[in-house]
Amino acid sequence: MRKLPFLLCAGLAVSASAQRTYRNPDERNPEGPESAIYPIAYHRPTPAEVTADLERVRTYLETAMPARLVDSVTGQPIVDLSHPVATAELDRGDHDAFSPLDYTVGVIHTGMLSAAEATGDKRFSDFTARQLQFIAQVIPYFSGEGEAKAGRRNPLRPLLAPAALDDCGSMDAALIRARLAGVGPDLKPVIDRWSAYVAHGQFRMPDGTLARQRPQPVSLWADDLYMGVEPLIQMGRMTGDRAVWDDAARDFVQTAQRLYRPALGLFAHGWSEDSPDVPDFFWGRANGWAMVTLCDLLDVLPADHPRRPAVLALLRGQIRGVAALQSGAGRWHQMLDRSDSYLETSCSAMFVYGIAHAINRGWIAAPIYGQVAQAGWLGVASQINARGQVEQSCIGTTYAGDMTYYYHRPASPYASHGYGPALLAGAEMIRLLRNPAFTVSFKNQTYLYVPRP
């Protein structure tokens, strides 16, 4: 772990969550009586510092995600892939937390590809290449039983017979990104199967909006703004078919009409057709999924697209609402509007990515929001421990109907949901810190991202 500036509490533990306080070395007299004391290392990070954080995350994931098969009875690795073992399973990695086909791993691959681009370090994209090569190898391994074994016990069931957006949307988007970047084997048959499910197999409302049939028969989840819209975005990039982007933009706007609350700049976690007047729950990661997808959608929508103004307005409104709820420790709360809920890392990283990306694209003003992104990254970085684990990320969470459920969802370094967002946030912060469009000045104990004349 890098040396942090002016650490006031001795004894760095493995945990990144230990209580520490810091002074800012950029102040004229950091140890003077007028200098502030912070719960995070409040300073201007360098690209090298951010890169070191990302390298720790990658190093941990290289061991936490071994990309291999194991015998579910003996627990031993299966090395010889020429003789299928009936009890073979995908190794789910450290604490069974990193299944190679999980939707959270799709975000990890997207983050790895972004980190490789931002740092110029091929080891990030090599990670994804190895994982995708493993997927390519195990498809023939299970092909003897193929579709006939596409039931609950088949470890490749999400690949062979996707039955929900969680099975395929995020991974589909990641595989398309990798294919376009020339990383790993060409998994076009897998992409085609998953893309067909997202575009034509997933349940939709009569107006075409992607929806779920749980917990009520017709339900919308903000999560699906990433699980459904994100693969549509990447399909359009791969095929050049503008109609796919029309579908993506329409789905986002129509979902937002039911979930977005303009007065707050926040998305409710969910909505059900048979219970439209239930309370709103402003879960952090649900809003993170929305913000990341808004950025990625704006990246591809042509300037003349009829829905682009509405999508841009949603992003600006959400960033304004989210920024106002940032905590004094840089991160955001599990329930965004409830400061007594815990500080949660995965949503915080998503917001850092979204805000930094919007600044880098010129969609929002840098002078104020640059400070928000910078403080947010410092908060996220404070949760990357010495092993490279990302701490304090909420585990998987359904669309629920009571606040007690959301408040008490456990946070864990084995919640794989935090790793992809942390990689995305760090990569985008490197781009922000290197952005030649503005300079960063330190005045009145804070940082101003000032546009260059």
C-alpha positions, 0 to 999 in steps of 0.5 A: 500500500502506498504511503498516505499523506500525514497519517495521524493514526499509527498502525495500518491494518490489512483492513482498509476500513480502520479509523484513521485521520489525515492532514492534507500535504498541499496546505501551506502549513499542514500541521498548523492549527488552521489545517483540517483533519480528514477521514480520508487522505484528502489531496490531489492524487497522481495518476501513478497513485491511482494506477497503484490502486488498480494494480493491487485490485488486479493482483488480487483478482488474478488469484481470486479468479483462477479460471479453472474447473474443479471436481465438486465432490473432491474439490480438486482442480481438473487439469485434463480437459480431454476427459469430461468429469460428470461432477465438474464445476466452474471454480468460483474463486475466493470464498466462492465469490467470483463465478466466471459467468456472473454479471458482476464479472462482466463489469470486472472485464469492462473495468479491466479493459478500461484500465488497460486503455487508461494506464497503457498496461497490457496486464489488465487486458491480459486478465480478461483474455485469460478468463475468456480463453477459459470460457472458450475451452470449457464450452467444448468440455460440456458440449457432449451434453450440450443443450440437453444439460442446460438445466439448473445443475449445468455450470454453463446454464447461463451461457447455454440457456439464458433465462434472465438479464442477470444471466447474460446482459453484463457479460454480453456487453463485456464480451463485445467490448473485448471483441472490438478491442481484439482481446481474447478469443472470438466468442461471437457465437456466445455473443450472438446467443446472449444478444438474441436473448436480450433483444428478443427473449427477455420479457417486455412491457407492451411499450417495449420496455425491458421488465422482470416478472418478479417480485411482481408479474410486471416489475422494473428494476433500475439494475436493468438499465445496465443489464439490458440497455448496456448490451444493446449499446454494445450491440450497436457498436459491433453491428453498426445498426442504429436501430439497436441504439434506438431501442436502448435509448427508448428503453432507458427513457421509458424506464426513467419515466417510472423510476426517476424522481426529477425533484431529487435527481435520483432513481427509485430501485424499482416499480411494479405495475400492480403496485405503482404507489409504493414508497421509493427506495433510493438504493445506492447501487441502483443509481450507480447502474443508471449513471454508468449506463447513461454515460455509455449511452451518451457515448454512442448516441449520435448528436442528432438522435431525437432522444439524446437531449432527454438522456443528457438531461437525465445524466445532468439531473442525476449527477446534480442530485447525487453530488449533493448527497456525498458524505464527508468521507467522499463515499455515498450511503447505501440508501442515498437519502439516509445518512444513517445507512452505511457508506457503500463502495460499489455505488460510490465507485460508479458515481466517481466513474460517471461524474469523471466521465461526464467531465472528460466528455464536457457534459458537465462543468469541471470546476465544481464536479471535479472536486466531487469526483476527486473526493469520491475517488479518495473515498473509494481508494480508502476501501482498497486494502493491502491485498487489493480487496475492495471493502464495504460493497453491498452484496446482491440485493433484490427489489424489496419493499421495506427499508429494514432490508436495504439497511441491513444488506451485508457489505463484504470484500467478497461482494464481487459487485465492487471490483468492476466499478472500482476499476472503472472509477480509477481508470476514468480518474486517470483520464481526468487527472491527465485531461489537458482541458483544464488545470487543477489549482488548490485554493482555500483548502480545496481543489478547483478544476479550472478550464484552460483558456 
